Amino acid sequence: MSRSPISRILATLSTCLLLLSLASPGLSQQSPGSIKGTITDQLGSLVVAATIIAKDSKGTERTATTNSTGAYDLKSLVAGKYDLRVSAPGFTVLEEKNVVVKGGTATNVDLQLSIEALAGC
């Protein structure tokens, strides 16, 4: 029994669609990215124990703290745009918007905090 050309085309299309549906979950999984950098003040001094909060478009937050060399590393971030908020005692809060993270790469973002003005000076 011979198949008609139309039934062969339909069978081929069905097979292709099945293969694509099985492959797409694997294609959508990307390796995570990260944001890292160093926090300094306007004089170039390292800022230790600064808190860095990264917020994605869904509102999910990840937090890191600078170490003794002023460095931070926000690991295992899903690719996308993040808003960063940096705070430390004695400094004004700094916000950096739309930091782009790509899968499998580290985005370097060095930031500089301003010393908070003293009241009554």
Protein Blocks (a to p, Z undefined) as FASTA:
>chain_A
ZZdfklmmmmmmmmmmmmmmmmmmmmmpccddddddddddfkopacehiacddddfkopa
cdddddfkopacdehiaedddddddddehiacdddehiacdehiacdddddddddddehZ
Z
